[in-house]
């Protein structure tokens, strides 16, 4: 299962009476948003409206996303692994695992 992680890189404000958002981004770190297609380099990021203004009056946030491979197996992956190893947890083992949790 693939998930995405957001990396916040800047914030901005809406220009009064216009549908324009002024975003300020630090140059350092922007190379992480870069990708190349057909020999042309692009920056890829998203701008989203905040639920409300922050304490500096900014109304929008800017971020890029990266793929994160999940370390938690899906049910199908867990079943497949179980078939390969031939091991099954008994109900007692599962209950003991739950009791070992620190919370």
C-alpha positions in Angstrom: 0.0 0.0 0.0 1.4 3.4 -1.0 0.7 6.5 1.0 1.8 10.1 0.6 3.5 12.3 3.1 3.1 16.1 3.0 6.2 18.3 3.5 5.3 21.9 4.3 7.6 24.4 2.6 5.9 27.8 2.9 2.8 29.9 3.5 1.1 32.8 1.7 -1.7 35.3 1.7 -4.5 36.1 -0.7 -4.1 39.4 -2.5 -6.9 41.7 -1.5 -9.9 41.7 -3.9 -8.2 39.3 -6.3 -8.0 35.5 -6.8 -4.2 35.7 -6.4 -2.2 34.0 -3.7 1.3 35.4 -2.9 3.5 32.6 -1.7 6.9 32.9 -0.1 9.2 29.8 -0.3 12.7 29.4 0.9 15.0 28.4 -2.1 16.9 25.9 0.1 15.0 22.6 0.0 13.1 23.3 -3.2 15.3 20.8 -5.1 13.3 18.1 -3.3 10.2 19.2 -5.3 12.0 18.9 -8.6 11.4 16.3 -11.2 12.3 15.9 -14.9 10.1 14.9 -17.8 11.3 14.8 -21.5 14.5 16.7 -20.5 12.7 19.6 -18.9 13.0 20.2 -15.1 9.9 21.1 -13.1 9.0 22.0 -9.6 5.9 20.4 -8.2 4.0 21.6 -5.1 0.5 22.3 -4.0 -1.2 25.4 -2.5 -4.1 24.9 -0.1 -6.4 27.3 1.7 -6.1 27.2 5.5 -9.2 26.8 7.6 -8.5 30.2 9.1 -5.8 32.8 9.1 -2.7 32.1 11.2 -1.3 34.5 13.7 0.6 36.3 10.9 -2.5 36.7 8.7 -1.4 34.1 6.2 -4.4 32.3 4.5 -2.7 29.6 2.5 -0.1 26.9 2.9 2.3 25.3 0.4 3.6 21.7 0.4 4.9 18.9 -1.8 4.1 15.3 -1.4 6.4 12.2 -1.5 5.4 8.6 -1.7 6.0 6.6 1.4 5.8 2.8 1.2 3.7 1.4 4.0 5.4 -0.9 6.6 2.0 -2.1 7.7 0.9 -5.0 5.5 -2.5 -5.1 4.1 -4.8 -8.1 5.0 -4.0 -9.7 1.6 -0.2 -9.3 2.2 -0.5 -10.7 5.7 -2.5 -13.7 4.5 0.0 -14.4 1.8 2.9 -14.2 4.3 1.1 -16.5 6.6 0.6 -19.1 3.8 4.3 -18.9 3.0 5.5 -19.3 6.6 2.7 -21.7 7.7 2.6 -20.0 11.1 -0.7 -18.9 12.7 -1.1 -16.9 15.9 -3.3 -18.6 18.4 -5.9 -16.6 20.2 -3.8 -16.8 23.4 -0.8 -15.4 21.6 -2.8 -12.6 20.2 -4.2 -11.8 23.6 -0.7 -11.8 25.1 0.4 -9.4 22.4 -2.4 -7.0 23.3 -1.5 -7.2 27.0 2.1 -6.2 26.3 1.2 -2.7 25.0 2.4 0.2 27.2 -0.9 2.0 27.1 
